[in-house]
Amino acid sequence: MDIGMVGLGRMGANMTQRLLDGGHRVVVTDLNTDAVKASAAAGAVPADSLADVVSKLEARRAIWMMVPSGAPVQSTIDTLAPLLSKGDVVIDGGNSNYHDSMRRAEELAARGIDYLDAGTSGGIWGLREGFCLMVGGTDAAFALVEPVLKTLAPADGYAHVGPSGAGHFVKMVHNGIEYGLMAAYGEGFELLAGSKFDLDLHQVSALWNRGSVVRSWLLELTERAFARDPQLESIKGFVQDSGEGRWTVQEALDQDVPAPIITLSLMRRFASRQPESFSAKVQAALRNEFGGHAVQQTEKA
């Protein structure tokens, strides 16, 4: 089928290539003209603006956005909406907040435009392995774009999980779980690295991927990382977050659901970004004040 792709970053470009390989006609645009040229060289139809994308698609149009959440998504929708016709479908494949997706679906529905929130997982491996797609929206819009979903996903790797907002809600919780899993692997391998046994971390991670109950794709990626850098000496322990973990924790608070593991994994990411912890300074000072315990002095002392 014909589809527009707005945003050709690592995910958008790989999704475009997978769609082209699957025989779809893809009209592409991006602020980075080199990215547009690269996709065009692979067989996509280039467009120099959102209006150009719309003009090169026949109604009933389907346009997939792979742009950063927040203002970029809203700006894209605000520009697209007046250009589209009733029955057209806008798909947000990024990591938008599900509350925003529910609002956007309602606002576009007033214009007769369908909106699908498609939580997308697969990272840079999606081109080869396929993308896991968690889709929220109307039955009619889902049916229209299902040929595209089928091409993007591996077998049984896409689902219509509910009404508008449900796709991004499921993806949000998915990413919260991911935070907890990554933190557990990190803590475990730190224990292994600090032991007296001089363990080969690549060997252990490879071993655990063969029949162990803790085997997973994340552990396969851990194995790859240790194969390249056995002690991860080239990597700084600074862990960023893209928002979904925070939203998951907020949802847990709103629902009164205890989620200590996901919450703590988010806090650990915050801690990783501190060159020095002020909280730890306060604790050291207090131990000195009440018990006379020694403190380590800074150069400024």
C-alpha beads as a LAMMPS data file, in Angstrom:
LAMMPS data file: protein, C-alpha beads

301 atoms
300 bonds

1 atom types
1 bond types

-500.0 500.0 xlo xhi
-500.0 500.0 ylo yhi
-500.0 500.0 zlo zhi

Masses

1 110.0

Atoms # bond

1 1 1 0.000 0.000 0.000
2 1 1 0.973 3.677 -0.154
3 1 1 2.117 5.368 3.045
4 1 1 3.886 8.534 4.075
5 1 1 6.806 8.446 6.511
6 1 1 7.623 11.627 8.415
7 1 1 10.951 11.377 10.228
8 1 1 13.927 9.394 8.963
9 1 1 16.068 8.940 12.037
10 1 1 17.446 5.514 12.903
11 1 1 14.000 4.028 13.451
12 1 1 12.162 5.873 10.679
13 1 1 14.799 5.100 8.065
14 1 1 14.864 1.406 8.971
15 1 1 11.076 1.194 8.951
16 1 1 11.044 2.844 5.532
17 1 1 13.556 0.323 4.221
18 1 1 11.568 -2.605 5.622
19 1 1 8.417 -1.265 3.982
20 1 1 10.192 -0.813 0.648
21 1 1 11.545 -4.342 0.893
22 1 1 7.956 -5.476 1.479
23 1 1 6.743 -3.869 -1.729
24 1 1 5.042 -0.764 -0.326
25 1 1 5.258 2.683 -1.868
26 1 1 6.662 5.069 0.750
27 1 1 6.666 8.855 0.465
28 1 1 9.283 10.268 2.835
29 1 1 10.260 13.583 4.344
30 1 1 12.646 14.784 7.033
31 1 1 14.303 18.029 8.086
32 1 1 17.578 16.308 7.177
33 1 1 17.693 16.383 3.384
34 1 1 20.533 13.845 3.327
35 1 1 18.261 11.347 5.079
36 1 1 15.584 11.947 2.445
37 1 1 18.129 11.412 -0.331
38 1 1 19.307 8.165 1.261
39 1 1 15.773 6.766 1.445
40 1 1 15.050 7.976 -2.084
41 1 1 18.138 6.134 -3.314
42 1 1 16.677 2.990 -1.740
43 1 1 13.412 3.450 -3.638
44 1 1 11.277 5.826 -1.564
45 1 1 9.478 8.813 -3.066
46 1 1 11.101 12.002 -1.728
47 1 1 9.044 14.946 -0.500
48 1 1 10.347 18.334 0.592
49 1 1 7.525 19.181 3.008
50 1 1 4.498 17.765 4.755
51 1 1 2.296 19.349 2.102
52 1 1 4.346 17.572 -0.554
53 1 1 3.865 14.250 1.263
54 1 1 0.098 14.756 1.307
55 1 1 0.038 15.731 -2.379
56 1 1 1.873 12.548 -3.363
57 1 1 -0.555 10.216 -1.574
58 1 1 -4.023 9.261 -2.741
59 1 1 -6.932 9.496 -0.316
60 1 1 -7.533 7.554 1.886
61 1 1 -4.060 8.538 3.065
62 1 1 -1.974 6.996 5.817
63 1 1 0.917 9.003 7.235
64 1 1 3.285 7.566 9.827
65 1 1 5.204 9.923 12.128
66 1 1 8.535 8.915 13.639
67 1 1 9.463 12.187 15.319
68 1 1 10.369 12.992 18.941
69 1 1 7.516 13.126 21.429
70 1 1 6.078 16.383 22.677
71 1 1 6.327 19.575 20.648
72 1 1 7.675 17.956 17.436
73 1 1 4.710 15.557 17.263
74 1 1 2.228 18.317 18.001
75 1 1 3.781 20.640 15.432
76 1 1 3.666 17.911 12.791
77 1 1 -0.004 17.198 13.510
78 1 1 -0.899 20.889 13.517
79 1 1 0.660 21.245 10.061
80 1 1 -0.806 18.032 8.662
81 1 1 -4.372 18.314 9.916
82 1 1 -5.542 21.139 7.594
83 1 1 -3.997 19.330 4.626
84 1 1 -5.731 15.999 5.174
85 1 1 -9.178 14.749 4.160
86 1 1 -11.863 12.863 6.051
87 1 1 -10.931 9.231 6.389
88 1 1 -7.180 9.818 6.314
89 1 1 -5.111 8.232 9.085
90 1 1 -2.228 9.694 11.083
91 1 1 -0.038 7.200 12.960
92 1 1 2.268 8.213 15.793
93 1 1 4.962 5.557 16.083
94 1 1 7.045 7.481 18.614
95 1 1 6.975 7.411 22.405
96 1 1 4.243 9.950 23.064
97 1 1 2.479 10.200 26.401
98 1 1 -0.758 8.240 26.139
99 1 1 -2.757 11.172 27.546
100 1 1 -1.555 13.294 24.614
101 1 1 -2.494 10.508 22.194
102 1 1 -6.034 10.330 23.568
103 1 1 -6.409 14.100 23.220
104 1 1 -4.961 14.164 19.712
105 1 1 -7.231 11.347 18.578
106 1 1 -10.256 13.247 19.835
107 1 1 -9.186 16.493 18.178
108 1 1 -8.502 14.818 14.829
109 1 1 -11.745 12.826 15.008
110 1 1 -13.604 16.149 15.038
111 1 1 -12.102 16.718 11.570
112 1 1 -12.976 13.209 10.418
113 1 1 -9.321 12.101 10.591
114 1 1 -8.335 8.871 12.313
115 1 1 -5.391 8.696 14.704
116 1 1 -3.468 5.577 15.670
117 1 1 -0.946 5.495 18.496
118 1 1 1.525 2.775 17.608
119 1 1 3.996 1.970 20.357
120 1 1 7.052 0.711 18.492
121 1 1 9.830 -1.462 19.892
122 1 1 12.773 -2.991 18.101
123 1 1 15.418 -0.293 18.074
124 1 1 18.144 -0.448 15.480
125 1 1 17.527 -4.200 15.070
126 1 1 14.012 -3.693 13.725
127 1 1 15.077 -3.626 10.083
128 1 1 16.312 -7.207 10.291
129 1 1 14.207 -8.674 13.096
130 1 1 11.005 -6.668 12.687
131 1 1 9.316 -4.160 14.980
132 1 1 6.933 -5.034 17.813
133 1 1 3.891 -2.797 17.338
134 1 1 1.307 -2.008 20.040
135 1 1 -1.523 -0.120 18.357
136 1 1 -4.381 1.907 19.810
137 1 1 -7.245 3.441 17.829
138 1 1 -10.364 2.581 15.864
139 1 1 -10.985 -0.751 14.180
140 1 1 -11.387 0.948 10.806
141 1 1 -8.071 2.792 10.959
142 1 1 -6.273 -0.325 12.163
143 1 1 -7.719 -2.361 9.289
144 1 1 -6.601 0.249 6.767
145 1 1 -2.951 0.171 7.836
146 1 1 -2.748 -3.512 8.767
147 1 1 -0.813 -4.398 5.570
148 1 1 1.897 -1.977 6.706
149 1 1 1.884 -3.367 10.250
150 1 1 2.197 -6.892 8.914
151 1 1 5.282 -5.919 6.917
152 1 1 6.953 -4.001 9.735
153 1 1 6.435 -6.635 12.426
154 1 1 7.743 -10.183 12.790
155 1 1 5.192 -13.001 12.843
156 1 1 2.567 -12.261 15.521
157 1 1 4.496 -9.096 16.389
158 1 1 1.689 -6.558 16.114
159 1 1 -1.687 -6.187 17.819
160 1 1 -4.635 -3.828 18.127
161 1 1 -4.496 -3.508 21.905
162 1 1 -7.407 -1.116 22.443
163 1 1 -8.853 2.351 21.778
164 1 1 -6.896 5.549 21.324
165 1 1 -4.112 5.858 23.888
166 1 1 -3.907 2.130 24.592
167 1 1 -0.976 1.589 22.239
168 1 1 1.199 4.201 23.873
169 1 1 0.050 3.107 27.327
170 1 1 1.190 -0.469 26.669
171 1 1 4.484 0.804 25.230
172 1 1 4.986 3.039 28.285
173 1 1 4.668 0.100 30.677
174 1 1 6.832 -1.999 28.344
175 1 1 9.605 0.571 28.692
176 1 1 9.173 0.752 32.453
177 1 1 9.697 -3.014 32.624
178 1 1 12.740 -2.578 30.385
179 1 1 14.217 -0.132 32.918
180 1 1 13.879 -2.718 35.684
181 1 1 15.366 -5.544 33.605
182 1 1 18.348 -3.458 32.559
183 1 1 18.977 -2.385 36.149
184 1 1 18.902 -6.002 37.362
185 1 1 21.395 -7.101 34.712
186 1 1 23.590 -4.116 35.572
187 1 1 23.646 -4.946 39.279
188 1 1 24.299 -8.612 38.650
189 1 1 27.225 -8.005 36.332
190 1 1 28.685 -5.471 38.762
191 1 1 28.720 -8.198 41.404
192 1 1 30.394 -10.559 38.949
193 1 1 32.953 -7.940 37.906
194 1 1 33.860 -7.159 41.505
195 1 1 34.250 -10.738 42.661
196 1 1 37.531 -12.466 43.550
197 1 1 37.182 -14.960 40.713
198 1 1 38.373 -12.848 37.739
199 1 1 35.318 -13.876 35.766
200 1 1 34.985 -13.535 32.000
201 1 1 31.779 -11.505 31.736
202 1 1 31.364 -12.250 28.043
203 1 1 31.618 -15.963 28.779
204 1 1 29.051 -15.727 31.573
205 1 1 26.564 -13.696 29.533
206 1 1 26.946 -16.113 26.616
207 1 1 26.450 -19.063 28.974
208 1 1 23.305 -17.600 30.498
209 1 1 21.800 -17.178 27.044
210 1 1 21.920 -20.952 26.501
211 1 1 19.015 -22.454 28.437
212 1 1 19.094 -20.226 31.536
213 1 1 15.864 -18.825 32.977
214 1 1 17.382 -15.315 32.758
215 1 1 18.134 -15.544 29.027
216 1 1 16.642 -12.731 26.939
217 1 1 17.273 -10.438 23.998
218 1 1 18.648 -7.838 26.425
219 1 1 21.105 -10.440 27.678
220 1 1 22.072 -11.222 24.083
221 1 1 22.861 -7.536 23.646
222 1 1 24.844 -7.645 26.908
223 1 1 26.834 -10.541 25.473
224 1 1 27.574 -8.492 22.352
225 1 1 28.675 -5.492 24.418
226 1 1 31.113 -7.597 26.468
227 1 1 32.454 -9.194 23.289
228 1 1 33.453 -5.746 22.043
229 1 1 34.654 -4.335 25.353
230 1 1 35.162 -6.990 28.084
231 1 1 35.190 -4.466 30.956
232 1 1 33.138 -1.711 29.232
233 1 1 36.134 0.573 29.690
234 1 1 35.109 2.779 26.764
235 1 1 31.667 3.559 28.201
236 1 1 30.842 6.132 30.845
237 1 1 28.228 5.019 33.371
238 1 1 25.809 7.817 32.457
239 1 1 22.299 6.480 31.785
240 1 1 19.787 8.768 30.093
241 1 1 16.019 8.284 30.033
242 1 1 13.521 9.265 27.367
243 1 1 10.448 9.785 29.533
244 1 1 8.497 6.529 29.526
245 1 1 9.964 5.331 32.819
246 1 1 8.882 8.555 34.513
247 1 1 5.392 8.212 33.059
248 1 1 5.194 4.592 34.223
249 1 1 6.118 5.596 37.766
250 1 1 3.567 8.417 37.682
251 1 1 0.900 5.981 36.501
252 1 1 1.775 3.657 39.380
253 1 1 1.319 6.564 41.792
254 1 1 -1.988 7.548 40.170
255 1 1 -3.301 3.978 40.404
256 1 1 -1.855 3.292 43.889
257 1 1 0.030 0.354 42.376
258 1 1 3.285 -0.546 44.161
259 1 1 6.048 -0.528 41.537
260 1 1 9.249 -0.310 43.605
261 1 1 11.548 -2.027 41.103
262 1 1 10.669 0.206 38.152
263 1 1 10.718 3.285 40.402
264 1 1 14.126 2.459 41.842
265 1 1 15.545 1.704 38.393
266 1 1 14.503 5.204 37.311
267 1 1 16.119 6.716 40.403
268 1 1 19.319 4.786 39.644
269 1 1 19.408 6.403 36.213
270 1 1 19.188 9.815 37.841
271 1 1 22.033 8.887 40.195
272 1 1 24.209 7.770 37.277
273 1 1 24.287 11.331 35.941
274 1 1 25.739 12.894 39.071
275 1 1 29.501 13.475 39.073
276 1 1 29.113 13.644 42.847
277 1 1 26.031 13.102 44.982
278 1 1 24.996 15.998 47.224
279 1 1 22.740 13.557 49.085
280 1 1 25.795 11.436 49.886
281 1 1 27.609 14.534 51.126
282 1 1 24.740 15.273 53.524
283 1 1 24.823 11.683 54.821
284 1 1 28.608 11.797 55.325
285 1 1 28.282 15.121 57.154
286 1 1 25.564 13.743 59.433
287 1 1 27.619 10.647 60.316
288 1 1 30.455 12.997 61.251
289 1 1 28.172 15.250 63.303
290 1 1 26.404 12.609 65.372
291 1 1 29.106 9.962 65.637
292 1 1 32.366 11.668 64.887
293 1 1 32.876 9.366 61.907
294 1 1 35.677 10.407 59.565
295 1 1 34.848 12.097 56.272
296 1 1 36.889 12.244 53.100
297 1 1 37.874 15.817 52.378
298 1 1 37.629 17.526 48.984
299 1 1 40.519 19.489 47.506
300 1 1 38.762 22.698 48.578
301 1 1 38.706 21.682 52.253

Bonds

1 1 1 2
2 1 2 3
3 1 3 4
4 1 4 5
5 1 5 6
6 1 6 7
7 1 7 8
8 1 8 9
9 1 9 10
10 1 10 11
11 1 11 12
12 1 12 13
13 1 13 14
14 1 14 15
15 1 15 16
16 1 16 17
17 1 17 18
18 1 18 19
19 1 19 20
20 1 20 21
21 1 21 22
22 1 22 23
23 1 23 24
24 1 24 25
25 1 25 26
26 1 26 27
27 1 27 28
28 1 28 29
29 1 29 30
30 1 30 31
31 1 31 32
32 1 32 33
33 1 33 34
34 1 34 35
35 1 35 36
36 1 36 37
37 1 37 38
38 1 38 39
39 1 39 40
40 1 40 41
41 1 41 42
42 1 42 43
43 1 43 44
44 1 44 45
45 1 45 46
46 1 46 47
47 1 47 48
48 1 48 49
49 1 49 50
50 1 50 51
51 1 51 52
52 1 52 53
53 1 53 54
54 1 54 55
55 1 55 56
56 1 56 57
57 1 57 58
58 1 58 59
59 1 59 60
60 1 60 61
61 1 61 62
62 1 62 63
63 1 63 64
64 1 64 65
65 1 65 66
66 1 66 67
67 1 67 68
68 1 68 69
69 1 69 70
70 1 70 71
71 1 71 72
72 1 72 73
73 1 73 74
74 1 74 75
75 1 75 76
76 1 76 77
77 1 77 78
78 1 78 79
79 1 79 80
80 1 80 81
81 1 81 82
82 1 82 83
83 1 83 84
84 1 84 85
85 1 85 86
86 1 86 87
87 1 87 88
88 1 88 89
89 1 89 90
90 1 90 91
91 1 91 92
92 1 92 93
93 1 93 94
94 1 94 95
95 1 95 96
96 1 96 97
97 1 97 98
98 1 98 99
99 1 99 100
100 1 100 101
101 1 101 102
102 1 102 103
103 1 103 104
104 1 104 105
105 1 105 106
106 1 106 107
107 1 107 108
108 1 108 109
109 1 109 110
110 1 110 111
111 1 111 112
112 1 112 113
113 1 113 114
114 1 114 115
115 1 115 116
116 1 116 117
117 1 117 118
118 1 118 119
119 1 119 120
120 1 120 121
121 1 121 122
122 1 122 123
123 1 123 124
124 1 124 125
125 1 125 126
126 1 126 127
127 1 127 128
128 1 128 129
129 1 129 130
130 1 130 131
131 1 131 132
132 1 132 133
133 1 133 134
134 1 134 135
135 1 135 136
136 1 136 137
137 1 137 138
138 1 138 139
139 1 139 140
140 1 140 141
141 1 141 142
142 1 142 143
143 1 143 144
144 1 144 145
145 1 145 146
146 1 146 147
147 1 147 148
148 1 148 149
149 1 149 150
150 1 150 151
151 1 151 152
152 1 152 153
153 1 153 154
154 1 154 155
155 1 155 156
156 1 156 157
157 1 157 158
158 1 158 159
159 1 159 160
160 1 160 161
161 1 161 162
162 1 162 163
163 1 163 164
164 1 164 165
165 1 165 166
166 1 166 167
167 1 167 168
168 1 168 169
169 1 169 170
170 1 170 171
171 1 171 172
172 1 172 173
173 1 173 174
174 1 174 175
175 1 175 176
176 1 176 177
177 1 177 178
178 1 178 179
179 1 179 180
180 1 180 181
181 1 181 182
182 1 182 183
183 1 183 184
184 1 184 185
185 1 185 186
186 1 186 187
187 1 187 188
188 1 188 189
189 1 189 190
190 1 190 191
191 1 191 192
192 1 192 193
193 1 193 194
194 1 194 195
195 1 195 196
196 1 196 197
197 1 197 198
198 1 198 199
199 1 199 200
200 1 200 201
201 1 201 202
202 1 202 203
203 1 203 204
204 1 204 205
205 1 205 206
206 1 206 207
207 1 207 208
208 1 208 209
209 1 209 210
210 1 210 211
211 1 211 212
212 1 212 213
213 1 213 214
214 1 214 215
215 1 215 216
216 1 216 217
217 1 217 218
218 1 218 219
219 1 219 220
220 1 220 221
221 1 221 222
222 1 222 223
223 1 223 224
224 1 224 225
225 1 225 226
226 1 226 227
227 1 227 228
228 1 228 229
229 1 229 230
230 1 230 231
231 1 231 232
232 1 232 233
233 1 233 234
234 1 234 235
235 1 235 236
236 1 236 237
237 1 237 238
238 1 238 239
239 1 239 240
240 1 240 241
241 1 241 242
242 1 242 243
243 1 243 244
244 1 244 245
245 1 245 246
246 1 246 247
247 1 247 248
248 1 248 249
249 1 249 250
250 1 250 251
251 1 251 252
252 1 252 253
253 1 253 254
254 1 254 255
255 1 255 256
256 1 256 257
257 1 257 258
258 1 258 259
259 1 259 260
260 1 260 261
261 1 261 262
262 1 262 263
263 1 263 264
264 1 264 265
265 1 265 266
266 1 266 267
267 1 267 268
268 1 268 269
269 1 269 270
270 1 270 271
271 1 271 272
272 1 272 273
273 1 273 274
274 1 274 275
275 1 275 276
276 1 276 277
277 1 277 278
278 1 278 279
279 1 279 280
280 1 280 281
281 1 281 282
282 1 282 283
283 1 283 284
284 1 284 285
285 1 285 286
286 1 286 287
287 1 287 288
288 1 288 289
289 1 289 290
290 1 290 291
291 1 291 292
292 1 292 293
293 1 293 294
294 1 294 295
295 1 295 296
296 1 296 297
297 1 297 298
298 1 298 299
299 1 299 300
300 1 300 301
